[in-house]
């Protein structure tokens, strides 16, 4: 298990480092070609490689880190019963979207995110749906305390909140990935919301609600319980990915979508983290409270003294 922790940390650090370098490259280097020319032959080769494969490496590292975390903290069953529906349903939704325009709109993926399944959807896309969807759901479940208070309202609320956190990521991500100097996909018919159709966000919310709901249904007999101290990893993944997208969008002047994402995504995520059960709060046990324990009659014994 110690080796798994080491690999998990390595992949998480690598995931964040690739985002930092990617952000610096896209924001500082790409707009200034003279900087690229001054890098030298080796530097230019490294920069070209990073532009071509950096996105793939970033998403693969994030996937591995979250998968190991899920296996360690939740177990094999919980990990696979979230990952498989997330990957399969999001891939199906993306293939449908790139083929028919439903449920996101008419769009196509460009190069930069790896091999395209069916020539339409990069294999990394459903992986990103998995790891961002899982961390969003873990944060929502911990904040609403779905294990301590397993009611239908709390379960439905956790699914809706997780889908909201996940969709909020796209408020910052969409302009960065489709409207900046180095786009990763493009819209056939740009929408009214800073180039993005409003229906795209409904598609994100609906698709994420679907696969999160499937996982919640499969987890109903073995609900999860994460304390606040165990949410550092999911929160780090969520905030770092949002920060990367926000940095790209803000550099291009898209502060309104980013602000909306902060309001309906970042702030709720931090609030749910604060609401989660602290580590020093013990769960109720099966022991009978002292006030409910039956009293045992004690017979008084008188001792005669001569």
Secondary structure, DSSP 8 states (H G I E B T S, - for coil): -HHHHHHHHHHHHHHHHHHHHHHHIIIIITT-HHHHHTTHHHHHHHHHHHHHHHHHHHHHHHHHHHHHHHHHHT-HHHHHHHHHHHHHHHHHHHHHHHHH-TTT-SEEE-SSS--EETTTEEHHHHHHHHHHHHHHHHHHHHHHTTTTT--HHHHHHHHHHHHHHHHHHHHHHHHHHHTSSS-SEEESS-BTBTBB-HHHHHHHHHHHHHHHHHHHHHTTTS-----GGGGHHHHHHHHHHHHHHHHHHHHTT-HHHHHHHIIIIIHHHHHHHHHS--TT-----SS--GGGS-------------
